[in-house]
Amino acid sequence: MMKTKTLTEGTPWKQILLFSIPIFWGNVFQLLYSLVDTKIVGSTLGTEALAAVGSVSTLHTLMTGFLNGLTLGFSLITAMCFGAKNRKRLKKTFAAAISLGVLTTLALVLMLMIFLHPVLNLLHVPQAQFEMAYAYISVLIVGLFATLFYNLCANTLRAIGDALTPLIFLIVATVSNIGLDYLFILGFQMGVQGAAYATVLAQLLSVVLCLIRIFRKFPILHIQKEDFRFDRELMAEMYKSGLSMGLMSCLVGIGTILLQSAINTLGTTVIVAHTAARKVFELVSLPNSVLGSAMATYCGQNYGARRFDRIRQGIRASLIIAAVWAVVVFLICHTIEGKLIQFVASTTNPDVIYWGSTYLKVDMSFIVICGVIVILRNSMQGFGDRVIPVFSSCIELAGKIIFAFVFAPMFAYWGIIWAEPMVWIAMVIPLIVKVVHVLKKEA
């Protein structure tokens, strides 16, 4: 039996860091899925294929982000049960997460496949890349079931304090993904569709390994038929939490898609530059994302144990860590940003390097605000406040709509570059006000 880990005891900043390390490396390897596809597609199939992948990458990010948010929201209820030491209810939450996750993913897949052509048209995917983009994203849509089950297993294990198991099997899957990319793209001559198949099969491998591990080492998650019995109150609570986290991620993703639709009208050079820059952005933003995920579980367990003092200490510690990382990112994106764009895009095109580098230098100068947003939103979800995080995400969506449809046509790519920094400033305000109010009240 594998020992689970409680986050309701010990020094908060040490517990958060130790818990975050496996999540960090797990996210690194998860990002490598996308980065490897981008790198291999660009180097083996050329710029047009890379533009096809880049033109729909935000749609895939939206889908995977929603499912990760959905399952993370489910796992917050599991974390509360774990913190409260209610093992019977914990098993019922895992069973409910499986049922709700499968039904939601089925509806999502069917809807996307029916309306995929109109969606790609709304994204302004260039006609030259439309066929390749459709072939690539359609495979990933059907493969969302693999995405669901990996995130479901990973987030549930993290909810009971085990962040190491998902990491180990994700590493295995990522290495497999690299080999499968070359096999399908070069060996089977399947083009961009081969990269998509490689991603899905590698994810399936991580799912199988996680399930085997749970069966052998985590009896606390061994569910029986009676655990699947319909419980209206529990289902409503879990779906409220899951949809709140999923919607929060979805609103962020929809805004990014709207920006991508504007970018897709600016030509192949800008599409490639932005695709490469976003890959770098995702990588350097990873510690903030990891701290957010860790704080959701940390606050969930401590909320279940009614340890509000530890919640305050944990939020303070994570914000300090995010501020230190922001300084590191600033230095990176103002010194070697050109080399990073050149490496990811596999090109020496000076226009691609210029626009990608400019995006990084401007946006990464404000990354400390992004870190505060991610940490506060996830912490609030962890201790049961779901309204303000979604409201903050609505501000983000509204801001991106304005930049996509007003400022991008007026200022071209400069309108895209300044979109997120300005939006971040607006959306962080209600989060800070609400967190300060809640924590003072519980003091």
TIDREN-715152 format. One line per field, with one value per residue (C-alpha): x, y, z; residue number from 0; residue in three letters. Coordinates in Angstrom, 1 decimal, decimal comma, padded with zeros to 4 digits, always signed. Layout:
% residues N
u	c(X	...)
v	c(Y	...)
w	c(Z	...)
pos	c(NUM	...)
code	c(Ala	...)
***
This chain:
% residues 443
u	c(+000,0	+001,3	+001,3	-000,8	+000,4	-001,5	-000,9	-002,5	+000,6	+004,2	+005,7	+003,4	+006,1	+008,1	+005,0	+003,9	+007,3	+007,8	+004,3	+004,9	+008,1	+006,6	+003,7	+006,2	+008,1	+004,8	+003,7	+007,1	+006,8	+003,1	+004,3	+006,9	+004,0	+003,1	+006,6	+007,9	+005,0	+005,8	+009,6	+009,3	+006,5	+008,5	+011,8	+010,4	+007,3	+008,1	+006,6	+003,2	+002,6	+003,8	+001,4	-001,4	-000,7	-000,3	-003,6	-005,6	-003,2	-005,3	-008,4	-006,6	-005,4	-008,9	-010,2	-007,5	-007,6	-011,3	-010,9	-008,0	-010,1	-013,1	-011,2	-009,2	-012,6	-013,8	-010,5	-011,0	-014,0	-011,9	-009,1	-011,7	-012,8	-009,2	-008,5	-011,6	-010,6	-013,9	-012,7	-016,1	-017,2	-013,8	-014,4	-017,8	-016,2	-013,8	-016,7	-018,8	-015,8	-015,5	-019,2	-019,5	-016,2	-017,1	-020,6	-019,2	-016,4	-018,7	-021,0	-017,9	-016,5	-019,8	-020,4	-016,9	-016,9	-020,3	-019,3	-015,6	-015,7	-017,6	-015,2	-012,1	-013,7	-014,4	-010,7	-009,8	-007,6	-005,9	-007,2	-003,7	-003,5	-007,1	-007,0	-003,9	-005,3	-008,6	-006,7	-004,6	-007,3	-009,9	-007,6	-006,9	-010,7	-011,5	-008,5	-010,0	-011,1	-007,4	-006,9	-009,8	-008,7	-005,1	-006,1	-008,7	-006,2	-003,5	-005,6	-007,3	-003,9	-002,6	-005,8	-004,6	-001,1	+000,6	+002,1	+004,9	+003,0	+001,5	+004,9	+006,6	+004,2	+003,9	+007,7	+007,4	+004,6	+006,5	+009,5	+007,2	+005,6	+008,9	+009,5	+005,9	+006,2	+009,0	+007,4	+004,1	+005,4	+008,5	+008,1	+004,4	+004,4	+001,2	+002,1	+000,6	-002,1	+000,7	+001,8	-001,7	-001,9	+001,4	+000,1	-003,1	-001,4	+001,3	-001,5	-003,3	+000,0	+000,1	-003,5	-003,0	+000,1	-001,8	-004,7	-002,3	-000,6	-003,9	-005,1	-001,8	-000,9	-003,9	-006,7	-008,2	-009,2	-010,5	-014,2	-017,0	-020,4	-022,1	-019,8	-021,4	-024,9	-026,5	-026,2	-027,9	-026,3	-022,8	-023,2	-024,4	-021,5	-018,9	-020,3	-020,5	-016,8	-015,8	-017,7	-016,4	-012,8	-013,5	-015,4	-012,6	-010,1	-012,5	-013,0	-009,3	-009,0	-011,9	-010,2	-007,0	-008,8	-010,3	-006,9	-005,6	-008,4	-007,2	-003,6	-004,6	-005,5	-002,0	-000,1	+002,0	+005,0	+003,1	+001,3	+004,6	+006,2	+003,2	+003,1	+006,8	+006,4	+003,4	+005,3	+008,1	+005,4	+003,8	+007,1	+008,2	+004,7	+004,8	+005,9	+002,9	+000,6	+002,2	+001,8	-001,8	-002,5	-000,6	-002,5	-005,9	-005,1	-003,4	-006,3	-008,8	-007,2	-006,8	-010,3	-011,6	-009,5	-010,7	-007,1	-007,6	-004,3	-002,4	-004,4	-003,2	+000,4	+000,4	-001,0	+001,6	+004,5	+003,4	+003,1	+006,7	+007,9	+006,0	+007,7	+011,1	+010,4	+009,1	+012,6	+014,2	+011,7	+012,3	+016,1	+015,6	+013,2	+015,4	+018,6	+018,1	+014,6	+015,7	+017,5	+014,5	+012,2	+014,7	+015,0	+011,3	+010,3	+013,2	+013,8	+016,3	+013,6	+014,4	+010,8	+009,6	+012,4	+011,7	+008,0	+008,3	+011,0	+009,0	+006,0	+008,2	+009,9	+006,7	+004,4	+007,0	+007,7	+004,2	+004,4	+004,3	+000,7	-000,1	+001,4	-000,8	-003,9	-003,2	-002,4	-005,3	-007,9	-006,9	-006,6	-010,1	-011,5	-009,7	-011,5	-014,9	-015,2	-016,1	-017,8	-015,0	-012,5	-015,1	-015,9	-012,2	-012,0	-015,0	-013,1	-010,2	-012,6	-014,1	-010,7	-009,5	-012,6	-011,9	-008,3	-009,1	-011,8	-010,8	-007,1	-005,8	-007,4	-006,1	-002,5	-002,0	+000,2	+001,0	-002,7	-002,1	+001,2	-000,4	-003,6	-002,7	-000,7	-003,6	-006,1	-004,1	-004,0	-007,8	-008,6	-006,3	-008,1	-011,3	-009,2	-007,0	-010,0	-011,9	-009,0	-008,1	-011,7	-012,2	-009,0	-009,5	-013,0	-011,7	-008,8)
v	c(+000,0	+003,5	+006,0	+009,1	+012,6	+015,2	+018,9	+019,9	+019,5	+020,8	+024,1	+025,4	+026,7	+023,5	+021,4	+023,5	+023,3	+019,6	+018,9	+021,2	+019,6	+016,5	+018,6	+020,9	+018,1	+016,5	+019,7	+020,1	+016,7	+017,4	+020,6	+018,5	+016,7	+019,9	+021,2	+018,0	+018,0	+021,6	+020,9	+017,7	+019,0	+022,1	+020,3	+017,4	+018,8	+022,5	+025,9	+025,3	+022,2	+024,1	+026,9	+024,3	+022,9	+026,4	+027,6	+025,1	+024,7	+027,1	+024,9	+021,9	+023,9	+025,0	+021,4	+019,9	+022,9	+022,4	+018,7	+019,4	+022,1	+019,8	+016,9	+019,3	+020,7	+017,1	+016,4	+019,4	+017,7	+014,5	+016,6	+018,1	+014,5	+013,5	+016,4	+015,6	+011,9	+010,8	+007,7	+006,4	+009,7	+010,0	+006,8	+008,0	+011,2	+009,2	+007,1	+010,3	+011,9	+009,0	+009,0	+012,8	+013,0	+010,4	+011,9	+015,4	+014,3	+012,3	+015,4	+017,5	+015,2	+014,8	+018,5	+019,3	+016,7	+017,9	+021,5	+021,2	+022,8	+025,9	+026,2	+026,2	+028,8	+031,0	+030,6	+031,9	+028,9	+029,7	+027,7	+026,6	+024,8	+023,9	+020,3	+019,6	+021,5	+019,5	+016,2	+017,1	+018,4	+015,8	+013,0	+015,0	+015,6	+011,9	+011,3	+013,6	+010,4	+009,6	+013,2	+012,9	+009,7	+010,8	+014,1	+012,3	+009,8	+012,4	+015,0	+012,4	+011,1	+014,6	+015,2	+012,5	+013,8	+011,7	+013,9	+011,5	+008,7	+010,8	+012,3	+008,9	+007,6	+011,0	+010,8	+007,4	+008,6	+011,7	+009,6	+007,3	+010,3	+011,3	+007,9	+007,6	+011,1	+010,0	+006,6	+008,0	+011,2	+009,8	+006,0	+005,8	+009,1	+010,3	+014,0	+016,2	+013,6	+011,2	+013,7	+013,7	+009,9	+009,8	+012,2	+010,3	+006,9	+008,2	+009,6	+006,2	+004,6	+007,0	+006,2	+002,4	+002,8	+005,1	+002,6	-000,3	+001,7	+002,7	-000,9	-002,2	+000,5	+002,8	+000,8	+004,1	+004,6	+001,0	+001,7	-000,8	-001,0	+000,7	+003,7	+004,5	+004,7	+008,0	+010,7	+013,9	+016,1	+014,8	+014,9	+018,5	+019,5	+017,9	+019,2	+022,7	+022,5	+020,8	+023,1	+026,1	+025,1	+023,9	+027,1	+029,2	+027,5	+027,5	+031,2	+031,7	+029,4	+031,0	+034,4	+032,9	+031,3	+034,7	+036,2	+033,3	+033,9	+037,5	+036,3	+033,9	+036,9	+038,3	+035,8	+032,7	+034,6	+036,0	+032,7	+030,8	+033,5	+033,5	+029,7	+029,5	+032,4	+030,8	+027,5	+029,4	+031,4	+028,1	+026,8	+029,8	+030,2	+026,6	+027,4	+029,7	+027,0	+024,4	+026,7	+027,2	+023,5	+022,8	+025,6	+024,2	+020,9	+022,5	+024,8	+022,0	+019,7	+022,5	+023,8	+020,2	+020,2	+023,8	+025,1	+028,7	+029,8	+027,4	+028,7	+032,2	+031,1	+029,0	+031,8	+034,2	+031,7	+030,9	+034,6	+035,1	+032,1	+033,5	+036,9	+035,4	+033,4	+036,5	+038,0	+035,0	+035,0	+038,7	+038,1	+035,1	+036,9	+039,9	+038,1	+034,8	+035,3	+035,3	+032,0	+030,4	+031,4	+030,2	+026,8	+026,2	+027,4	+025,7	+028,7	+031,6	+033,8	+037,3	+038,4	+035,3	+035,8	+039,5	+039,2	+036,1	+037,9	+041,1	+039,2	+037,5	+040,7	+042,6	+040,0	+038,4	+041,7	+041,4	+037,7	+038,5	+039,6	+036,4	+034,4	+036,3	+035,6	+031,8	+031,4	+033,3	+031,8	+028,2	+028,9	+030,4	+027,4	+025,2	+026,8	+026,8	+030,4	+029,7	+033,0	+035,5	+033,3	+032,8	+036,5	+037,3	+034,9	+036,7	+040,0	+038,2	+037,0	+040,4	+042,0	+039,6	+040,1	+043,8	+043,3	+040,7	+042,6	+046,3	+046,7	+043,8	+045,3	+048,7	+047,8	+044,4	+042,1	+044,9	+044,7	+041,1	+041,6	+044,1	+042,2	+039,9	+042,4	+044,9	+042,2	+040,8	+044,1	+044,4	+040,9	+040,7	+043,4	+041,6	+038,5	+040,5	+042,3	+039,1	+037,0	+039,8	+040,0	+036,3	+035,6	+038,6	+037,3	+033,8	+035,1)
w	c(+000,0	-001,0	+001,8	+001,2	+002,2	+004,2	+003,7	+006,9	+009,0	+008,8	+007,6	+004,9	+002,5	+002,7	+002,2	-000,8	-002,4	-001,9	-003,2	-006,2	-007,4	-008,9	-010,3	-011,9	-013,6	-014,6	-016,3	-017,9	-019,6	-020,4	-022,2	-024,0	-025,7	-027,4	-027,8	-029,3	-031,8	-032,7	-033,1	-035,0	-037,3	-038,1	-038,7	-040,8	-042,5	-042,9	-042,1	-043,7	-041,6	-038,5	-039,3	-039,6	-036,1	-034,7	-036,1	-034,1	-031,1	-029,0	-029,6	-028,3	-025,3	-024,6	-024,6	-022,5	-020,2	-019,6	-018,8	-016,5	-014,8	-014,6	-013,0	-010,7	-009,5	-008,8	-006,9	-004,7	-003,1	-002,8	-001,1	+001,4	+002,3	+002,7	+005,0	+007,0	+007,1	+005,6	+003,6	+002,7	+001,1	-000,6	-002,6	-003,6	-005,0	-007,1	-008,5	-009,2	-010,9	-013,3	-014,2	-014,6	-016,5	-019,1	-019,7	-020,1	-022,4	-024,6	-025,0	-025,8	-028,4	-030,2	-030,3	-031,5	-034,3	-035,5	-035,6	-036,4	-039,9	-038,7	-035,7	-037,9	-040,1	-037,1	-036,2	-039,7	-040,4	-043,7	-046,6	-047,5	-044,1	-043,6	-044,6	-042,5	-039,5	-039,7	-039,9	-036,9	-034,6	-035,3	-034,0	-030,8	-030,3	-030,3	-028,1	-025,4	-023,5	-022,9	-021,7	-019,4	-017,7	-017,3	-015,6	-013,6	-012,2	-011,7	-010,0	-007,7	-006,7	-006,0	-003,9	-001,5	-001,5	-004,1	-006,9	-007,7	-009,4	-012,2	-012,9	-013,3	-015,9	-017,7	-018,2	-019,7	-022,0	-023,1	-024,1	-025,9	-027,6	-029,2	-030,6	-031,9	-033,5	-035,7	-036,3	-037,5	-039,3	-041,0	-040,8	-041,8	-043,7	-041,9	-041,8	-039,1	-038,4	-037,3	-034,6	-033,3	-033,1	-031,3	-028,7	-028,0	-027,9	-025,5	-023,2	-023,3	-022,1	-019,1	-018,3	-018,2	-016,0	-013,6	-013,3	-012,6	-009,9	-008,2	-008,3	-006,7	-004,3	-003,4	-001,7	-000,6	-004,2	-004,8	-005,6	-005,6	-007,4	-004,4	-004,7	-008,1	-006,6	-007,5	-004,8	-005,9	-003,3	-003,9	-007,7	-007,5	-005,3	-007,5	-010,7	-009,3	-008,3	-011,6	-013,9	-012,0	-012,5	-016,0	-016,9	-015,5	-017,7	-020,6	-020,4	-020,5	-023,5	-025,4	-025,0	-026,3	-029,3	-030,2	-030,1	-032,3	-034,8	-035,1	-035,4	-038,2	-040,4	-040,1	-042,3	-041,9	-040,5	-037,6	-037,0	-036,7	-034,6	-032,2	-032,1	-031,1	-028,5	-026,9	-026,4	-024,6	-022,7	-021,5	-020,4	-018,4	-016,9	-015,7	-012,1	-011,6	-013,0	-010,7	-007,7	-008,6	-008,8	-005,6	-003,7	-004,9	-003,2	-000,3	+000,4	-000,2	+002,4	+005,0	+004,4	+005,1	+008,3	+009,1	+009,2	+007,9	+009,5	+007,3	+004,2	+004,9	+005,4	+002,3	+000,1	+001,4	+000,8	-002,8	-003,7	-002,6	-004,6	-007,7	-007,3	-007,2	-010,4	-012,2	-011,8	-013,4	-016,3	-016,9	-017,2	-019,6	-021,9	-022,2	-022,9	-024,9	-026,2	-029,9	-029,5	-027,9	-030,7	-033,3	-031,6	-031,1	-034,6	-036,3	-038,5	-039,0	-040,6	-039,0	-039,1	-037,2	-034,6	-034,3	-033,6	-031,4	-029,3	-029,0	-027,7	-025,0	-023,9	-023,5	-022,0	-019,7	-018,1	-016,5	-015,5	-011,8	-012,2	-014,0	-011,1	-008,5	-010,6	-010,9	-007,3	-005,9	-008,3	-007,5	-003,7	-003,7	-005,5	-002,9	+000,0	-001,7	-003,2	-006,9	-007,9	-007,9	-009,8	-012,6	-012,6	-012,9	-015,9	-017,5	-017,3	-019,1	-021,8	-022,3	-022,5	-025,1	-027,2	-027,2	-028,2	-030,9	-032,6	-032,0	-031,3	-033,5	-036,7	-035,8	-034,6	-036,2	-034,0	-031,5	-030,5	-029,7	-027,8	-025,4	-024,9	-022,0	-019,9	-019,9	-019,2	-016,3	-014,6	-014,8	-013,6	-010,6	-008,7	-007,7	-006,7	-004,3	-002,8	-002,2	-000,8	+001,7	+002,8	+003,2	+005,1	+007,4	+008,2	+009,0	+011,1)
pos	c(0	1	2	3	4	5	6	7	8	9	10	11	12	13	14	15	16	17	18	19	20	21	22	23	24	25	26	27	28	29	30	31	32	33	34	35	36	37	38	39	40	41	42	43	44	45	46	47	48	49	50	51	52	53	54	55	56	57	58	59	60	61	62	63	64	65	66	67	68	69	70	71	72	73	74	75	76	77	78	79	80	81	82	83	84	85	86	87	88	89	90	91	92	93	94	95	96	97	98	99	100	101	102	103	104	105	106	107	108	109	110	111	112	113	114	115	116	117	118	119	120	121	122	123	124	125	126	127	128	129	130	131	132	133	134	135	136	137	138	139	140	141	142	143	144	145	146	147	148	149	150	151	152	153	154	155	156	157	158	159	160	161	162	163	164	165	166	167	168	169	170	171	172	173	174	175	176	177	178	179	180	181	182	183	184	185	186	187	188	189	190	191	192	193	194	195	196	197	198	199	200	201	202	203	204	205	206	207	208	209	210	211	212	213	214	215	216	217	218	219	220	221	222	223	224	225	226	227	228	229	230	231	232	233	234	235	236	237	238	239	240	241	242	243	244	245	246	247	248	249	250	251	252	253	254	255	256	257	258	259	260	261	262	263	264	265	266	267	268	269	270	271	272	273	274	275	276	277	278	279	280	281	282	283	284	285	286	287	288	289	290	291	292	293	294	295	296	297	298	299	300	301	302	303	304	305	306	307	308	309	310	311	312	313	314	315	316	317	318	319	320	321	322	323	324	325	326	327	328	329	330	331	332	333	334	335	336	337	338	339	340	341	342	343	344	345	346	347	348	349	350	351	352	353	354	355	356	357	358	359	360	361	362	363	364	365	366	367	368	369	370	371	372	373	374	375	376	377	378	379	380	381	382	383	384	385	386	387	388	389	390	391	392	393	394	395	396	397	398	399	400	401	402	403	404	405	406	407	408	409	410	411	412	413	414	415	416	417	418	419	420	421	422	423	424	425	426	427	428	429	430	431	432	433	434	435	436	437	438	439	440	441	442)
code	c(Met	Met	Lys	Thr	Lys	Thr	Leu	Thr	Glu	Gly	Thr	Pro	Trp	Lys	Gln	Ile	Leu	Leu	Phe	Ser	Ile	Pro	Ile	Phe	Trp	Gly	Asn	Val	Phe	Gln	Leu	Leu	Tyr	Ser	Leu	Val	Asp	Thr	Lys	Ile	Val	Gly	Ser	Thr	Leu	Gly	Thr	Glu	Ala	Leu	Ala	Ala	Val	Gly	Ser	Val	Ser	Thr	Leu	His	Thr	Leu	Met	Thr	Gly	Phe	Leu	Asn	Gly	Leu	Thr	Leu	Gly	Phe	Ser	Leu	Ile	Thr	Ala	Met	Cys	Phe	Gly	Ala	Lys	Asn	Arg	Lys	Arg	Leu	Lys	Lys	Thr	Phe	Ala	Ala	Ala	Ile	Ser	Leu	Gly	Val	Leu	Thr	Thr	Leu	Ala	Leu	Val	Leu	Met	Leu	Met	Ile	Phe	Leu	His	Pro	Val	Leu	Asn	Leu	Leu	His	Val	Pro	Gln	Ala	Gln	Phe	Glu	Met	Ala	Tyr	Ala	Tyr	Ile	Ser	Val	Leu	Ile	Val	Gly	Leu	Phe	Ala	Thr	Leu	Phe	Tyr	Asn	Leu	Cys	Ala	Asn	Thr	Leu	Arg	Ala	Ile	Gly	Asp	Ala	Leu	Thr	Pro	Leu	Ile	Phe	Leu	Ile	Val	Ala	Thr	Val	Ser	Asn	Ile	Gly	Leu	Asp	Tyr	Leu	Phe	Ile	Leu	Gly	Phe	Gln	Met	Gly	Val	Gln	Gly	Ala	Ala	Tyr	Ala	Thr	Val	Leu	Ala	Gln	Leu	Leu	Ser	Val	Val	Leu	Cys	Leu	Ile	Arg	Ile	Phe	Arg	Lys	Phe	Pro	Ile	Leu	His	Ile	Gln	Lys	Glu	Asp	Phe	Arg	Phe	Asp	Arg	Glu	Leu	Met	Ala	Glu	Met	Tyr	Lys	Ser	Gly	Leu	Ser	Met	Gly	Leu	Met	Ser	Cys	Leu	Val	Gly	Ile	Gly	Thr	Ile	Leu	Leu	Gln	Ser	Ala	Ile	Asn	Thr	Leu	Gly	Thr	Thr	Val	Ile	Val	Ala	His	Thr	Ala	Ala	Arg	Lys	Val	Phe	Glu	Leu	Val	Ser	Leu	Pro	Asn	Ser	Val	Leu	Gly	Ser	Ala	Met	Ala	Thr	Tyr	Cys	Gly	Gln	Asn	Tyr	Gly	Ala	Arg	Arg	Phe	Asp	Arg	Ile	Arg	Gln	Gly	Ile	Arg	Ala	Ser	Leu	Ile	Ile	Ala	Ala	Val	Trp	Ala	Val	Val	Val	Phe	Leu	Ile	Cys	His	Thr	Ile	Glu	Gly	Lys	Leu	Ile	Gln	Phe	Val	Ala	Ser	Thr	Thr	Asn	Pro	Asp	Val	Ile	Tyr	Trp	Gly	Ser	Thr	Tyr	Leu	Lys	Val	Asp	Met	Ser	Phe	Ile	Val	Ile	Cys	Gly	Val	Ile	Val	Ile	Leu	Arg	Asn	Ser	Met	Gln	Gly	Phe	Gly	Asp	Arg	Val	Ile	Pro	Val	Phe	Ser	Ser	Cys	Ile	Glu	Leu	Ala	Gly	Lys	Ile	Ile	Phe	Ala	Phe	Val	Phe	Ala	Pro	Met	Phe	Ala	Tyr	Trp	Gly	Ile	Ile	Trp	Ala	Glu	Pro	Met	Val	Trp	Ile	Ala	Met	Val	Ile	Pro	Leu	Ile	Val	Lys	Val	Val	His	Val	Leu	Lys	Lys	Glu	Ala)
***
